[in-house]
């Protein structure tokens, strides 16, 4: 399964989880806080993607890939 086949919200959630797992191994409080902020940003993106999917609004990357494949045909 390619990266594009996975919904954006799931990709963002997976990235957030990767950040949290990294934080579990970190010792420096400032680094931990910075990576947790990145995880929070990924979760916000996941929420936005889920809202977009619920409203049927296509993702710009999906439009780009569709246009690109049509041009290649």
N, CA, C and O atoms as CSV, one atom per row, in Angstrom:
chain,resi,resn,atom,element,x,y,z
A,1,UNK,N,N,0.848,-1.172,0.000
A,1,UNK,CA,C,0.000,0.000,0.000
A,1,UNK,C,C,0.891,1.232,0.000
A,1,UNK,O,O,1.770,1.365,0.852
A,2,UNK,N,N,0.666,2.148,-0.968
A,2,UNK,CA,C,1.488,3.334,-1.080
A,2,UNK,C,C,1.107,4.392,-0.066
A,2,UNK,O,O,0.059,4.321,0.576
A,3,UNK,N,N,1.969,5.360,0.060
A,3,UNK,CA,C,1.755,6.450,1.015
A,3,UNK,C,C,0.477,7.220,0.693
A,3,UNK,O,O,-0.225,7.664,1.601
A,4,UNK,N,N,0.170,7.381,-0.602
A,4,UNK,CA,C,-1.028,8.135,-0.983
A,4,UNK,C,C,-2.305,7.365,-0.668
A,4,UNK,O,O,-3.364,7.972,-0.513
A,5,UNK,N,N,-2.224,6.040,-0.569
A,5,UNK,CA,C,-3.411,5.236,-0.284
A,5,UNK,C,C,-3.841,5.362,1.178
A,5,UNK,O,O,-4.993,5.079,1.507
A,6,UNK,N,N,-2.936,5.780,2.053
A,6,UNK,CA,C,-3.251,5.957,3.473
A,6,UNK,C,C,-3.837,7.358,3.651
A,6,UNK,O,O,-3.233,8.338,3.213
A,7,UNK,N,N,-5.007,7.464,4.288
A,7,UNK,CA,C,-5.597,8.796,4.490
A,7,UNK,C,C,-4.636,9.739,5.219
A,7,UNK,O,O,-3.870,9.322,6.087
A,8,UNK,N,N,-4.694,11.001,4.849
A,8,UNK,CA,C,-3.799,12.007,5.438
A,8,UNK,C,C,-3.917,12.020,6.953
A,8,UNK,O,O,-2.906,12.129,7.648
A,9,UNK,N,N,-5.140,11.911,7.481
A,9,UNK,CA,C,-5.302,11.969,8.939
A,9,UNK,C,C,-4.534,10.838,9.613
A,9,UNK,O,O,-3.969,11.032,10.689
A,10,UNK,N,N,-4.507,9.662,8.994
A,10,UNK,CA,C,-3.774,8.535,9.573
A,10,UNK,C,C,-2.270,8.738,9.482
A,10,UNK,O,O,-1.534,8.367,10.396
A,11,UNK,N,N,-1.810,9.324,8.383
A,11,UNK,CA,C,-0.369,9.614,8.256
A,11,UNK,C,C,0.059,10.615,9.325
A,11,UNK,O,O,1.105,10.448,9.953
A,12,UNK,N,N,-0.753,11.659,9.534
A,12,UNK,CA,C,-0.412,12.662,10.542
A,12,UNK,C,C,-0.443,12.073,11.945
A,12,UNK,O,O,0.416,12.383,12.770
A,13,UNK,N,N,-1.422,11.231,12.216
A,13,UNK,CA,C,-1.486,10.590,13.541
A,13,UNK,C,C,-0.287,9.687,13.767
A,13,UNK,O,O,0.254,9.623,14.870
A,14,UNK,N,N,0.121,8.998,12.728
A,14,UNK,CA,C,1.296,8.118,12.842
A,14,UNK,C,C,2.550,8.938,13.142
A,14,UNK,O,O,3.383,8.537,13.954
A,15,UNK,N,N,2.677,10.093,12.478
A,15,UNK,CA,C,3.823,10.970,12.742
A,15,UNK,C,C,3.793,11.491,14.187
A,15,UNK,O,O,4.832,11.573,14.840
A,16,UNK,N,N,2.605,11.840,14.676
A,16,UNK,CA,C,2.483,12.306,16.065
A,16,UNK,C,C,2.917,11.210,17.028
A,16,UNK,O,O,3.624,11.474,18.001
A,17,UNK,N,N,2.495,9.992,16.756
A,17,UNK,CA,C,2.876,8.867,17.616
A,17,UNK,C,C,4.389,8.635,17.584
A,17,UNK,O,O,4.993,8.331,18.613
A,18,UNK,N,N,4.997,8.777,16.411
A,18,UNK,CA,C,6.458,8.646,16.318
A,18,UNK,C,C,7.141,9.688,17.200
A,18,UNK,O,O,8.130,9.391,17.870
A,19,UNK,N,N,6.611,10.903,17.195
A,19,UNK,CA,C,7.181,11.964,18.038
A,19,UNK,C,C,7.077,11.594,19.512
A,19,UNK,O,O,8.043,11.741,20.260
A,20,UNK,N,N,5.916,11.118,19.928
A,20,UNK,CA,C,5.715,10.757,21.332
A,20,UNK,C,C,6.666,9.633,21.726
A,20,UNK,O,O,7.228,9.652,22.821
A,21,UNK,N,N,6.845,8.675,20.858
A,21,UNK,CA,C,7.778,7.580,21.164
A,21,UNK,C,C,9.216,8.089,21.270
A,21,UNK,O,O,9.987,7.594,22.092
A,22,UNK,N,N,9.580,9.065,20.450
A,22,UNK,CA,C,10.921,9.648,20.564
A,22,UNK,C,C,11.080,10.352,21.904
A,22,UNK,O,O,12.121,10.243,22.553
A,23,UNK,N,N,10.038,11.075,22.314
A,23,UNK,CA,C,10.083,11.824,23.579
A,23,UNK,C,C,10.309,10.879,24.753
A,23,UNK,O,O,10.994,11.231,25.713
A,24,UNK,N,N,9.734,9.684,24.679
A,24,UNK,CA,C,9.902,8.720,25.763
A,24,UNK,C,C,11.368,8.347,25.984
A,24,UNK,O,O,11.741,7.927,27.079
A,25,UNK,N,N,12.195,8.498,24.957
A,25,UNK,CA,C,13.618,8.150,25.062
A,25,UNK,C,C,14.512,9.366,25.323
A,25,UNK,O,O,15.713,9.219,25.549
A,26,UNK,N,N,13.930,10.554,25.292
A,26,UNK,CA,C,14.719,11.784,25.459
A,26,UNK,C,C,14.854,12.143,26.934
A,26,UNK,O,O,13.993,11.829,27.754
A,27,UNK,N,N,15.949,12.802,27.239
A,27,UNK,CA,C,16.203,13.238,28.619
A,27,UNK,C,C,16.103,14.752,28.765
A,27,UNK,O,O,15.669,15.246,29.805
A,28,UNK,N,N,16.496,15.483,27.744
A,28,UNK,CA,C,16.528,16.944,27.821
A,28,UNK,C,C,15.101,17.515,27.794
A,28,UNK,O,O,14.366,17.303,26.830
A,29,UNK,N,N,14.712,18.240,28.857
A,29,UNK,CA,C,13.348,18.776,28.932
A,29,UNK,C,C,12.992,19.716,27.775
A,29,UNK,O,O,11.860,19.700,27.293
A,30,UNK,N,N,13.939,20.524,27.334
A,30,UNK,CA,C,13.665,21.459,26.238
A,30,UNK,C,C,13.427,20.705,24.932
A,30,UNK,O,O,12.533,21.055,24.162
A,31,UNK,N,N,14.227,19.674,24.688
A,31,UNK,CA,C,14.041,18.867,23.486
A,31,UNK,C,C,12.713,18.117,23.545
A,31,UNK,O,O,11.997,18.027,22.548
A,32,UNK,N,N,12.395,17.588,24.709
A,32,UNK,CA,C,11.118,16.878,24.876
A,32,UNK,C,C,9.946,17.808,24.570
A,32,UNK,O,O,9.010,17.433,23.865
A,33,UNK,N,N,10.011,19.018,25.107
A,33,UNK,CA,C,8.935,19.991,24.892
A,33,UNK,C,C,8.810,20.351,23.408
A,33,UNK,O,O,7.702,20.469,22.884
A,34,UNK,N,N,9.944,20.523,22.742
A,34,UNK,CA,C,9.927,20.878,21.320
A,34,UNK,C,C,9.301,19.765,20.480
A,34,UNK,O,O,8.487,20.033,19.596
A,35,UNK,N,N,9.679,18.532,20.754
A,35,UNK,CA,C,9.138,17.411,19.983
A,35,UNK,C,C,7.663,17.191,20.303
A,35,UNK,O,O,6.892,16.803,19.425
A,36,UNK,N,N,7.264,17.433,21.541
A,36,UNK,CA,C,5.839,17.338,21.875
A,36,UNK,C,C,5.023,18.411,21.144
A,36,UNK,O,O,3.873,18.169,20.776
A,37,UNK,N,N,5.603,19.575,20.935
A,37,UNK,CA,C,4.925,20.613,20.152
A,37,UNK,C,C,4.754,20.156,18.707
A,37,UNK,O,O,3.730,20.430,18.081
A,38,UNK,N,N,5.752,19.464,18.183
A,38,UNK,CA,C,5.642,18.923,16.826
A,38,UNK,C,C,4.547,17.866,16.772
A,38,UNK,O,O,3.767,17.825,15.821
A,39,UNK,N,N,4.488,17.013,17.788
A,39,UNK,CA,C,3.435,15.994,17.861
A,39,UNK,C,C,2.065,16.669,17.900
A,39,UNK,O,O,1.126,16.221,17.242
A,40,UNK,N,N,1.959,17.738,18.668
A,40,UNK,CA,C,0.696,18.477,18.763
A,40,UNK,C,C,0.306,19.049,17.400
A,40,UNK,O,O,-0.865,19.020,17.021
A,41,UNK,N,N,1.291,19.568,16.666
A,41,UNK,CA,C,1.019,20.111,15.332
A,41,UNK,C,C,0.524,19.012,14.388
A,41,UNK,O,O,-0.401,19.227,13.604
A,42,UNK,N,N,1.151,17.831,14.470
A,42,UNK,CA,C,0.693,16.709,13.637
A,42,UNK,C,C,-0.741,16.312,13.994
A,42,UNK,O,O,-1.528,15.992,13.103
A,43,UNK,N,N,-1.087,16.328,15.271
A,43,UNK,CA,C,-2.453,15.986,15.669
A,43,UNK,C,C,-3.441,17.047,15.186
A,43,UNK,O,O,-4.559,16.716,14.791
A,44,UNK,N,N,-3.042,18.310,15.212
A,44,UNK,CA,C,-3.902,19.360,14.672
A,44,UNK,C,C,-4.123,19.162,13.176
A,44,UNK,O,O,-5.230,19.351,12.673
A,45,UNK,N,N,-3.062,18.779,12.474
A,45,UNK,CA,C,-3.198,18.479,11.048
A,45,UNK,C,C,-4.117,17.280,10.827
A,45,UNK,O,O,-4.925,17.278,9.899
A,46,UNK,N,N,-3.995,16.270,11.672
A,46,UNK,CA,C,-4.857,15.084,11.571
A,46,UNK,C,C,-6.318,15.481,11.769
A,46,UNK,O,O,-7.196,15.016,11.042
A,47,UNK,N,N,-6.577,16.339,12.751
A,47,UNK,CA,C,-7.945,16.799,12.990
A,47,UNK,C,C,-8.469,17.580,11.790
A,47,UNK,O,O,-9.614,17.403,11.376
A,48,UNK,N,N,-7.632,18.435,11.242
A,48,UNK,CA,C,-8.024,19.217,10.073
A,48,UNK,C,C,-8.318,18.296,8.884
A,48,UNK,O,O,-9.307,18.487,8.177
A,49,UNK,N,N,-7.465,17.307,8.671
A,49,UNK,CA,C,-7.672,16.364,7.577
A,49,UNK,C,C,-8.954,15.565,7.781
A,49,UNK,O,O,-9.683,15.307,6.823
A,50,UNK,N,N,-9.233,15.174,9.012
A,50,UNK,CA,C,-10.460,14.422,9.306
A,50,UNK,C,C,-11.684,15.293,9.034
A,50,UNK,O,O,-12.663,14.823,8.455
A,51,UNK,N,N,-11.633,16.561,9.450
A,51,UNK,CA,C,-12.741,17.479,9.183
A,51,UNK,C,C,-12.938,17.662,7.680
A,51,UNK,O,O,-14.067,17.673,7.188
A,52,UNK,N,N,-11.840,17.803,6.966
A,52,UNK,CA,C,-11.897,17.974,5.513
A,52,UNK,C,C,-12.515,16.739,4.865
A,52,UNK,O,O,-13.355,16.853,3.973
A,53,UNK,N,N,-12.093,15.554,5.320
A,53,UNK,CA,C,-12.634,14.312,4.775
A,53,UNK,C,C,-14.127,14.185,5.073
A,53,UNK,O,O,-14.894,13.711,4.235
A,54,UNK,N,N,-14.537,14.610,6.272
A,54,UNK,CA,C,-15.947,14.549,6.645
A,54,UNK,C,C,-16.815,15.445,5.763
A,54,UNK,O,O,-17.993,15.165,5.542
A,55,UNK,N,N,-16.209,16.537,5.259
A,55,UNK,CA,C,-16.956,17.472,4.417
A,55,UNK,C,C,-16.767,17.182,2.936
A,55,UNK,O,O,-17.354,17.859,2.092
A,56,UNK,N,N,-15.953,16.181,2.613
A,56,UNK,CA,C,-15.753,15.800,1.221
A,56,UNK,C,C,-14.863,16.735,0.433
A,56,UNK,O,O,-14.894,16.728,-0.797
A,57,UNK,N,N,-14.071,17.540,1.120
A,57,UNK,CA,C,-13.162,18.453,0.439
A,57,UNK,C,C,-11.885,17.709,0.083
A,57,UNK,O,O,-11.218,17.179,0.972
A,58,UNK,N,N,-11.529,17.657,-1.193
A,58,UNK,CA,C,-10.322,16.922,-1.565
A,58,UNK,C,C,-9.053,17.621,-1.087
A,58,UNK,O,O,-9.007,18.845,-0.966
A,59,UNK,N,N,-8.056,16.843,-0.825
A,59,UNK,CA,C,-6.749,17.352,-0.426
A,59,UNK,C,C,-6.035,17.861,-1.664
A,59,UNK,O,O,-6.149,17.256,-2.729
A,60,UNK,N,N,-5.314,18.938,-1.551
A,60,UNK,CA,C,-4.609,19.503,-2.708
A,60,UNK,C,C,-3.648,18.504,-3.329
A,60,UNK,O,O,-3.495,18.477,-4.550
A,61,UNK,N,N,-3.000,17.688,-2.519
A,61,UNK,CA,C,-2.072,16.693,-3.063
A,61,UNK,C,C,-2.828,15.694,-3.928
A,61,UNK,O,O,-2.308,15.253,-4.952
A,62,UNK,N,N,-4.038,15.333,-3.539
A,62,UNK,CA,C,-4.846,14.418,-4.337
A,62,UNK,C,C,-5.173,15.041,-5.679
A,62,UNK,O,O,-5.134,14.368,-6.709
A,63,UNK,N,N,-5.493,16.320,-5.671
A,63,UNK,CA,C,-5.778,17.017,-6.919
A,63,UNK,C,C,-4.542,17.051,-7.795
A,63,UNK,O,O,-4.627,16.832,-9.003
A,64,UNK,N,N,-3.391,17.325,-7.193
A,64,UNK,CA,C,-2.132,17.392,-7.938
A,64,UNK,C,C,-1.842,16.056,-8.608
A,64,UNK,O,O,-1.504,16.011,-9.791
A,65,UNK,N,N,-1.975,14.951,-7.840
A,65,UNK,CA,C,-1.685,13.631,-8.396
A,65,UNK,C,C,-2.659,13.280,-9.515
A,65,UNK,O,O,-2.256,12.672,-10.507
A,66,UNK,N,N,-3.932,13.648,-9.378
A,66,UNK,CA,C,-4.917,13.365,-10.416
A,66,UNK,C,C,-4.581,14.138,-11.681
A,66,UNK,O,O,-4.630,13.584,-12.779
A,67,UNK,N,N,-4.241,15.413,-11.535
A,67,UNK,CA,C,-3.889,16.235,-12.683
A,67,UNK,C,C,-2.614,15.735,-13.345
A,67,UNK,O,O,-2.499,15.735,-14.571
A,68,UNK,N,N,-1.672,15.314,-12.537
A,68,UNK,CA,C,-0.400,14.838,-13.056
A,68,UNK,C,C,-0.580,13.549,-13.850
A,68,UNK,O,O,-0.004,13.391,-14.927
A,69,UNK,N,N,-1.387,12.622,-13.310
A,69,UNK,CA,C,-1.627,11.363,-14.015
A,69,UNK,C,C,-2.396,11.594,-15.307
A,69,UNK,O,O,-2.166,10.898,-16.296
A,70,UNK,N,N,-3.307,12.567,-15.310
A,70,UNK,CA,C,-4.059,12.877,-16.521
A,70,UNK,C,C,-3.133,13.456,-17.575
A,70,UNK,O,O,-3.294,13.165,-18.761
A,71,UNK,N,N,-2.168,14.267,-17.170
A,71,UNK,CA,C,-1.205,14.850,-18.103
A,71,UNK,C,C,-0.257,13.803,-18.677
A,71,UNK,O,O,0.188,13.915,-19.819
A,72,UNK,N,N,0.047,12.788,-17.879
A,72,UNK,CA,C,0.949,11.728,-18.328
A,72,UNK,C,C,0.271,10.760,-19.310
A,72,UNK,O,O,0.945,10.056,-20.061
A,73,UNK,N,N,-1.049,10.735,-19.294
A,73,UNK,CA,C,-1.784,9.768,-20.129
A,73,UNK,C,C,-1.833,10.174,-21.583
A,73,UNK,O,O,-2.415,9.463,-22.403
